[in-house]
């Protein structure tokens, strides 16, 4: 399920890479520029990126970063492939899907180190366990990874895929659950779950990695394959800035939150604070083995996610497709960039 997958305003113009010594009048000694395209409108999962920008951590590495919103969740991969962006935030499932389609993108870091996907119920007293979903109307977006999440939760309750009535609701889980239109919906516990609780809606949550899915990195930072590792002059400084932002967040998460709120004046500070608190409480920025915020990809988590995604129909099962997806992850990239420096 692509995080926060939605269609927003069309016609987004993404800035091209700024060239040093450009004949159009750029300053001779201007630092290189990098565009990062988000997966969705800014929210708490992007806090390390905005904090790095606000605190000058990218500038310290000699790179000017422009963080942009997408027109749709597919924009990041397409803009990378077209050379109109340097990095993009993508859902890990989307990385696998676009690589199966032939796009040359490579995940080089993780923003969120655990799944955010869940099945949320609007009446936890009526559906206290996955087994109690039998016969329920469950809203799904229509994205294939939604079915993978729902099937995983159903299997935890010893139910089959046909045991519920799936209703396509697009990306309207909050109003659908709040109004009682559906009994449950696939949604994100850090976003829709937080918003429903803020509205006073009593909900239950079945988080997919607590019910059979592996703890895989949900959101990853992705670069064009032909830029890594042969052209690290932009990507490596960005990764170093992100790594330093994670270090700062580990020391003072409140400062990271405040930096993001300061960068996003148009956003709802209360919503950002509630989302961020949920992510911190769930160690969502932390790999399971060390318990501290860390953007490095973990090599062992990728095969685990890939097996789950293949079993659930998110990815193709063929050996060639499996190999193509596996080649799309560079778990040692942050360390390699640090060694280059």
C-alpha positions as CSV (number, residue, x, y, z in Angstrom):
1,X,0.0,0.0,0.0
2,X,1.7,3.2,-1.1
3,X,1.9,5.5,1.9
4,X,-0.6,8.3,1.6
5,X,-1.2,7.5,-2.1
6,X,-3.4,10.2,-3.5
7,X,-4.0,12.3,-6.5
8,X,-3.3,16.0,-6.0
9,X,-3.3,19.0,-8.3
10,X,-1.9,18.2,-11.7
11,X,0.8,20.2,-13.5
12,X,3.5,20.1,-10.8
13,X,6.7,21.7,-12.0
14,X,9.7,20.2,-10.4
15,X,12.9,22.2,-10.5
16,X,15.8,20.7,-12.6
17,X,19.2,20.2,-11.1
18,X,21.1,23.4,-10.7
19,X,24.4,23.4,-12.5
20,X,27.5,25.0,-11.2
21,X,29.0,27.7,-13.5
22,X,25.9,27.8,-15.6
23,X,26.0,30.2,-18.6
24,X,22.5,31.5,-17.6
25,X,24.0,33.5,-14.8
26,X,24.4,31.0,-11.9
27,X,27.2,32.0,-9.5
28,X,30.5,30.5,-10.4
29,X,31.0,28.9,-6.9
30,X,27.3,28.1,-6.3
31,X,26.8,24.7,-4.5
32,X,25.2,21.9,-6.4
33,X,21.4,21.7,-6.1
34,X,19.3,18.7,-5.4
35,X,15.5,18.2,-5.7
36,X,13.8,15.7,-3.4
37,X,10.2,14.8,-4.4
38,X,8.0,13.6,-1.6
39,X,5.5,10.7,-1.8
40,X,2.7,12.8,-0.5
41,X,1.9,16.2,1.0
42,X,4.3,17.0,3.9
43,X,3.6,15.2,7.1
44,X,5.5,13.9,10.1
45,X,7.2,11.0,8.3
46,X,9.2,13.7,6.4
47,X,10.4,15.4,9.6
48,X,14.1,14.4,9.2
49,X,14.2,15.9,5.7
50,X,12.6,19.2,6.7
51,X,14.7,19.4,9.9
52,X,17.9,18.8,7.8
53,X,16.9,21.7,5.6
54,X,15.8,24.0,8.5
55,X,19.0,23.3,10.5
56,X,21.4,23.8,7.6
57,X,22.5,20.2,7.6
58,X,22.3,19.9,3.8
59,X,24.1,23.2,3.4
60,X,26.9,22.0,5.6
61,X,27.5,19.3,3.1
62,X,27.7,21.8,0.3
63,X,24.3,21.0,-1.4
64,X,21.2,23.2,-1.7
65,X,18.1,21.0,-1.4
66,X,14.6,21.7,-2.7
67,X,11.9,19.6,-1.2
68,X,8.8,19.3,-3.4
69,X,5.4,17.8,-3.2
70,X,4.3,15.4,-5.9
71,X,1.3,15.5,-8.2
72,X,0.7,11.8,-7.6
73,X,2.6,9.0,-5.8
74,X,4.0,7.9,-9.2
75,X,5.7,11.3,-9.8
76,X,8.8,10.6,-7.8
77,X,9.9,7.6,-9.9
78,X,8.9,9.2,-13.2
79,X,10.8,12.4,-12.4
80,X,13.9,10.5,-11.3
81,X,13.9,8.5,-14.5
82,X,13.5,11.7,-16.6
83,X,16.4,13.4,-14.8
84,X,14.1,16.1,-13.4
85,X,14.7,15.1,-9.7
86,X,17.7,13.8,-7.8
87,X,16.0,11.8,-5.1
88,X,12.4,10.8,-4.2
89,X,10.6,9.4,-1.3
90,X,8.8,6.2,-2.2
91,X,6.9,3.4,-0.5
92,X,9.0,0.3,-0.6
93,X,6.3,-1.6,-2.4
94,X,6.2,1.1,-5.1
95,X,10.0,0.7,-5.5
96,X,9.5,-3.0,-6.3
97,X,6.6,-2.3,-8.7
98,X,8.3,0.4,-10.7
99,X,11.5,-1.7,-11.0
100,X,9.4,-4.6,-12.3
101,X,8.1,-2.1,-14.9
102,X,11.7,-1.3,-16.0
103,X,12.4,2.0,-14.2
104,X,16.0,2.3,-13.1
105,X,15.7,3.5,-9.5
106,X,17.6,2.4,-6.4
107,X,16.7,2.8,-2.7
108,X,19.6,4.3,-0.8
109,X,18.2,5.1,2.6
110,X,15.1,4.6,4.8
111,X,13.0,7.3,6.3
112,X,10.6,4.9,8.1
113,X,11.9,1.6,9.3
114,X,8.7,-0.3,9.9
115,X,5.4,-0.8,8.1
116,X,2.8,1.9,8.6
117,X,0.0,-0.1,7.0
118,X,-2.9,-1.4,9.1
119,X,-6.5,-2.3,9.1
120,X,-8.4,0.2,11.2
121,X,-11.9,-0.6,12.6
122,X,-14.5,2.0,13.6
123,X,-15.8,0.0,16.5
124,X,-13.1,-1.9,18.5
125,X,-15.8,-3.4,20.8
126,X,-17.5,-5.1,17.8
127,X,-14.2,-6.2,16.1
128,X,-11.7,-6.8,18.9
129,X,-9.6,-9.3,16.9
130,X,-8.9,-10.1,13.3
131,X,-11.2,-13.1,13.5
132,X,-14.1,-10.7,14.2
133,X,-13.7,-9.2,10.7
134,X,-15.6,-12.1,9.2
135,X,-18.5,-10.7,7.2
136,X,-17.4,-7.1,7.7
137,X,-17.4,-4.4,5.0
138,X,-13.8,-3.3,4.6
139,X,-12.8,-0.3,2.7
140,X,-9.8,-0.5,0.4
141,X,-8.2,2.1,-1.9
142,X,-7.8,-0.2,-4.9
143,X,-4.0,-0.2,-4.7
144,X,-2.8,-3.8,-4.8
145,X,-0.7,-3.6,-1.6
146,X,-3.9,-2.8,0.3
147,X,-5.2,-6.3,-0.5
148,X,-1.8,-7.7,0.7
149,X,-2.2,-5.9,4.0
150,X,-5.9,-7.0,4.4
151,X,-5.1,-10.6,3.5
152,X,-2.3,-10.7,6.0
153,X,-4.5,-9.5,8.8
154,X,-7.3,-11.9,7.8
155,X,-4.9,-14.8,7.8
156,X,-3.9,-13.8,11.4
157,X,-7.5,-14.4,12.3
158,X,-7.7,-17.7,10.4
159,X,-9.9,-16.1,7.8
160,X,-9.7,-16.3,4.0
161,X,-9.6,-13.4,1.5
162,X,-13.3,-13.9,0.7
163,X,-14.4,-13.7,4.3
164,X,-15.0,-9.9,4.1
165,X,-16.8,-7.6,1.7
166,X,-14.2,-5.3,0.1
167,X,-15.5,-1.9,-0.8
168,X,-13.4,0.5,-2.9
169,X,-13.4,3.8,-1.2
170,X,-10.3,5.4,-2.7
171,X,-8.4,7.4,-0.1
172,X,-11.3,8.3,2.0
173,X,-10.7,6.1,5.0
174,X,-11.2,8.8,7.6
175,X,-14.7,9.9,6.5
176,X,-15.8,6.4,5.6
177,X,-14.9,5.1,9.1
178,X,-16.1,8.2,10.9
179,X,-19.5,8.0,9.3
180,X,-19.8,4.2,9.7
181,X,-20.0,3.7,6.0
182,X,-17.6,0.7,6.4
183,X,-16.8,-1.4,9.4
184,X,-13.0,-1.3,8.8
185,X,-10.5,0.0,6.2
186,X,-6.9,-0.4,5.2
187,X,-5.2,2.8,6.3
188,X,-2.1,4.1,8.0
189,X,-1.9,4.1,11.8
190,X,0.3,7.1,11.8
191,X,-2.0,9.3,9.7
192,X,-5.6,8.2,9.3
193,X,-5.4,6.5,12.7
194,X,-4.2,9.6,14.4
195,X,-6.7,11.8,12.6
196,X,-9.6,9.6,13.6
197,X,-8.6,9.7,17.2
198,X,-8.2,13.5,17.1
199,X,-11.8,13.6,15.9
200,X,-12.9,11.5,18.8
201,X,-13.7,8.4,16.8
202,X,-13.0,5.2,18.8
203,X,-10.9,2.9,16.6
204,X,-9.1,-0.4,16.7
205,X,-5.9,-1.0,14.8
206,X,-4.4,-4.2,13.4
207,X,-0.9,-3.3,12.4
208,X,0.4,-5.5,9.6
209,X,3.9,-6.2,11.1
210,X,2.3,-7.3,14.3
211,X,0.2,-9.9,12.5
212,X,2.4,-11.7,10.1
213,X,4.2,-9.2,7.9
214,X,8.0,-8.6,8.5
215,X,9.3,-5.4,9.8
216,X,10.3,-3.8,6.6
217,X,11.2,-0.2,5.8
218,X,8.0,1.5,4.7
219,X,9.4,4.7,3.2
220,X,12.7,4.8,1.4
221,X,14.8,7.5,-0.2
222,X,15.4,6.6,-3.9
223,X,17.9,7.8,-6.5
224,X,18.4,7.1,-10.2
225,X,20.3,3.9,-10.7
226,X,22.8,5.5,-13.1
227,X,23.8,8.0,-10.5
228,X,24.7,5.5,-7.8
229,X,27.4,4.8,-7.0
230,X,29.3,6.4,-9.9
231,X,28.0,10.0,-9.4
232,X,27.9,10.6,-5.7
233,X,28.5,14.4,-5.8
234,X,24.8,15.2,-5.1
235,X,23.3,12.1,-3.6
236,X,26.1,11.5,-1.0
237,X,25.9,15.0,0.5
238,X,22.1,14.6,0.8
239,X,22.5,11.2,2.5
240,X,25.1,12.7,4.9
241,X,22.7,15.5,5.7
242,X,19.8,13.0,6.4
243,X,22.1,10.8,8.5
244,X,23.0,13.9,10.6
245,X,19.4,14.8,10.9
246,X,18.6,11.3,12.3
247,X,21.4,11.8,14.8
248,X,20.0,15.1,15.9
249,X,16.5,13.6,16.1
250,X,17.9,10.8,18.3
251,X,19.3,13.4,20.7
252,X,16.3,15.8,20.7
253,X,13.2,14.7,18.8
254,X,11.3,17.8,20.0
255,X,13.8,20.0,18.2
256,X,13.3,18.0,15.0
257,X,9.5,18.4,15.3
258,X,9.8,22.1,15.9
259,X,12.1,22.5,12.9
260,X,9.6,20.8,10.7
261,X,6.7,22.9,12.0
262,X,8.7,26.0,11.3
263,X,9.3,24.9,7.7
264,X,5.6,24.1,7.1
265,X,3.7,27.2,8.2
266,X,0.6,26.2,6.3
267,X,0.3,22.8,8.0
268,X,-1.7,22.0,11.2
269,X,0.9,22.0,14.0
270,X,-1.4,19.9,16.2
271,X,-1.7,17.2,13.6
272,X,2.0,17.1,12.9
273,X,2.7,16.9,16.6
274,X,0.3,14.0,17.1
275,X,1.6,12.1,14.1
276,X,5.2,12.6,15.1
277,X,4.5,11.4,18.7
278,X,2.9,8.3,17.3
279,X,5.9,7.6,15.1
280,X,8.4,8.1,17.9
281,X,6.3,6.0,20.3
282,X,6.4,3.1,17.7
283,X,10.1,3.4,17.0
284,X,9.2,3.9,13.4
285,X,12.4,5.7,12.6
286,X,14.5,2.9,14.3
287,X,15.6,-0.4,12.8
288,X,14.5,-3.2,15.1
289,X,18.0,-4.4,16.0
290,X,19.5,-1.2,17.5
291,X,16.5,0.8,18.8
292,X,17.8,4.2,17.7
293,X,16.8,6.4,14.8
294,X,18.9,5.4,11.8
295,X,18.3,6.0,8.1
296,X,20.5,3.2,6.9
297,X,18.8,0.3,5.0
298,X,19.2,-3.1,6.5
299,X,20.2,-5.8,4.0
300,X,18.3,-8.5,5.9
301,X,15.0,-6.7,5.8
302,X,14.7,-6.5,2.0
303,X,14.5,-10.3,1.3
304,X,11.9,-10.6,4.1
305,X,9.8,-7.9,2.6
306,X,10.2,-9.3,-0.9
307,X,9.1,-12.7,0.1
308,X,6.0,-11.3,1.8
309,X,5.2,-8.9,-1.1
310,X,5.6,-11.8,-3.6
311,X,3.4,-14.2,-1.6
312,X,0.7,-11.5,-1.3
313,X,0.7,-10.6,-5.0
314,X,2.3,-7.2,-4.7
315,X,5.3,-8.3,-6.7
316,X,5.7,-10.9,-9.5
317,X,6.9,-14.3,-8.6
318,X,9.3,-15.0,-11.5
319,X,13.0,-15.4,-10.8
320,X,13.9,-12.6,-13.2
321,X,11.5,-10.2,-11.6
322,X,12.7,-11.1,-8.2
323,X,16.3,-10.4,-9.2
324,X,15.3,-7.1,-10.8
325,X,13.6,-5.9,-7.6
326,X,16.5,-7.1,-5.4
327,X,19.0,-5.0,-7.4
328,X,17.0,-1.9,-6.5
329,X,18.3,-1.6,-3.0
330,X,21.7,-0.3,-1.8
331,X,21.8,-1.1,1.9
332,X,25.4,0.1,2.4
333,X,25.1,3.4,0.5
334,X,25.2,5.7,3.5
335,X,28.3,4.0,4.8
336,X,29.9,4.1,1.4
337,X,29.2,7.8,1.0
338,X,30.7,8.4,4.4
339,X,33.9,6.5,3.3
340,X,34.1,8.7,0.2
341,X,34.0,11.8,2.3
